[in-house]
Amino acid sequence: AEEINPDEPRIETLRCTTCNECTQANPKMFVYNDNKQAYIADLDAGTYLNLVEAAERCQVSIIHPGKPRNQNEAGLDALMERAKPFI
């Protein structure tokens, strides 16, 4: 079994229902594979806010924002609080 690091952002790609919520939020960060299931293509293409908002919008709760990479992003305390249900 693959070990999961809760600090690292991830998507449970195999459970993706192709709802388009994350890809509409940031189509450079979130993309579909050949099976039309989302994965994180480029963490540098967006912000922690993008990850948290995508997690909140995901209809099947498979996006896990992890911990913020940029400690200087505005509003981190509030974003980390919003991210708690998705860890």
C-alpha contacts under 8 A as a table, 3 or more apart, distances in Angstrom:
res1	aa1	res2	aa2	distance
5	N	8	E	5.61
6	P	9	P	7.46
6	P	64	H	7.90
6	P	66	G	5.60
6	P	67	K	7.86
6	P	87	I	6.25
7	D	66	G	4.28
7	D	67	K	4.85
8	E	65	P	7.21
8	E	66	G	4.67
8	E	67	K	6.35
9	P	51	L	7.82
9	P	63	I	7.77
9	P	64	H	5.53
9	P	65	P	4.47
9	P	66	G	4.33
9	P	67	K	7.05
10	R	39	Y	7.57
10	R	40	I	6.78
10	R	63	I	6.10
10	R	64	H	5.29
10	R	65	P	6.57
10	R	66	G	7.33
11	I	38	A	7.29
11	I	39	Y	5.77
11	I	40	I	6.84
11	I	62	I	5.61
11	I	63	I	4.56
11	I	64	H	6.14
12	E	15	R	5.68
12	E	16	C	6.81
12	E	39	Y	7.82
12	E	62	I	5.22
12	E	63	I	6.68
13	T	16	C	5.22
13	T	37	Q	5.75
13	T	38	A	5.64
13	T	39	Y	5.77
13	T	62	I	7.68
14	L	37	Q	6.88
15	R	37	Q	7.85
15	R	60	V	7.90
15	R	62	I	7.04
16	C	19	C	7.81
16	C	37	Q	5.17
16	C	38	A	6.22
16	C	60	V	7.45
16	C	62	I	7.16
17	T	37	Q	6.81
17	T	60	V	7.56
18	T	36	K	6.15
18	T	37	Q	5.76
18	T	38	A	6.98
19	C	22	C	7.98
19	C	58	C	7.60
19	C	59	Q	7.17
20	N	23	T	5.21
20	N	24	Q	5.84
21	E	24	Q	5.36
21	E	25	A	6.26
21	E	54	A	6.68
21	E	57	R	6.05
21	E	58	C	6.04
21	E	59	Q	7.96
22	C	25	A	4.96
22	C	26	N	6.32
22	C	27	P	7.44
22	C	30	F	6.10
22	C	38	A	7.92
22	C	54	A	4.92
22	C	55	A	7.82
22	C	57	R	7.28
22	C	58	C	6.83
23	T	26	N	5.31
23	T	27	P	4.46
23	T	28	K	7.75
23	T	29	M	7.65
23	T	30	F	5.08
23	T	31	V	5.99
23	T	32	Y	7.95
23	T	38	A	7.69
24	Q	27	P	5.85
25	A	50	N	6.94
25	A	53	E	7.79
25	A	54	A	6.55
26	N	29	M	5.51
26	N	30	F	6.06
26	N	46	G	7.10
26	N	50	N	6.93
27	P	30	F	5.22
27	P	31	V	6.05
28	K	31	V	6.76
28	K	41	A	7.16
28	K	42	D	6.77
28	K	45	A	5.83
28	K	46	G	7.65
29	M	40	I	5.71
29	M	41	A	5.41
29	M	42	D	4.82
29	M	43	L	5.88
29	M	44	D	7.50
29	M	45	A	5.19
29	M	46	G	6.00
30	F	38	A	6.30
30	F	39	Y	5.75
30	F	40	I	4.81
30	F	41	A	5.74
30	F	42	D	7.38
31	V	37	Q	7.95
31	V	38	A	5.36
31	V	39	Y	5.77
31	V	40	I	6.55
31	V	41	A	6.14
32	Y	35	N	7.34
32	Y	36	K	4.92
32	Y	37	Q	4.97
32	Y	38	A	4.32
32	Y	39	Y	6.25
33	N	36	K	5.28
33	N	37	Q	5.49
33	N	38	A	6.33
33	N	39	Y	7.17
34	D	37	Q	7.43
40	I	43	L	6.72
42	D	45	A	5.43
42	D	46	G	7.79
43	L	46	G	6.05
43	L	47	T	7.62
44	D	47	T	7.41
46	G	50	N	6.07
46	G	51	L	7.84
47	T	50	N	5.10
47	T	51	L	6.66
47	T	73	E	7.83
48	Y	51	L	5.02
48	Y	52	V	6.21
48	Y	65	P	7.27
48	Y	68	P	5.60
48	Y	69	R	7.42
48	Y	70	N	7.73
48	Y	73	E	7.67
48	Y	79	L	7.69
49	L	52	V	5.14
49	L	53	E	6.00
49	L	79	L	6.69
50	N	53	E	5.23
50	N	54	A	6.02
51	L	54	A	5.17
51	L	55	A	6.17
51	L	63	I	7.78
51	L	64	H	7.77
51	L	65	P	5.23
52	V	55	A	5.06
52	V	56	E	6.23
52	V	65	P	5.78
52	V	79	L	6.88
52	V	82	R	7.02
52	V	83	A	5.71
53	E	56	E	5.04
53	E	57	R	6.16
54	A	57	R	5.07
54	A	58	C	5.94
54	A	63	I	7.03
55	A	58	C	5.27
55	A	61	S	6.42
55	A	62	I	7.23
55	A	63	I	4.81
55	A	64	H	6.37
55	A	65	P	6.85
55	A	83	A	7.71
55	A	86	F	6.77
56	E	61	S	7.53
58	C	61	S	5.28
58	C	62	I	6.89
58	C	63	I	6.89
61	S	86	F	7.12
62	I	86	F	7.94
63	I	86	F	6.94
64	H	83	A	7.84
64	H	86	F	5.20
64	H	87	I	5.44
65	P	68	P	7.80
65	P	83	A	6.49
65	P	86	F	6.99
65	P	87	I	6.95
66	G	83	A	7.76
66	G	87	I	6.34
67	K	80	M	7.46
68	P	71	Q	6.45
68	P	76	L	7.74
68	P	80	M	7.90
70	N	73	E	5.67
71	Q	76	L	7.48
72	N	76	L	7.90
73	E	76	L	6.12
75	G	78	A	5.63
75	G	79	L	6.25
76	L	79	L	4.93
76	L	80	M	5.92
77	D	80	M	5.27
77	D	81	E	6.34
78	A	81	E	5.11
78	A	82	R	6.30
79	L	82	R	5.00
79	L	83	A	6.13
80	M	83	A	4.96
80	M	84	K	6.41
81	E	84	K	5.46
82	R	85	P	7.07
83	A	86	F	5.55
83	A	87	I	6.77
84	K	87	I	5.56
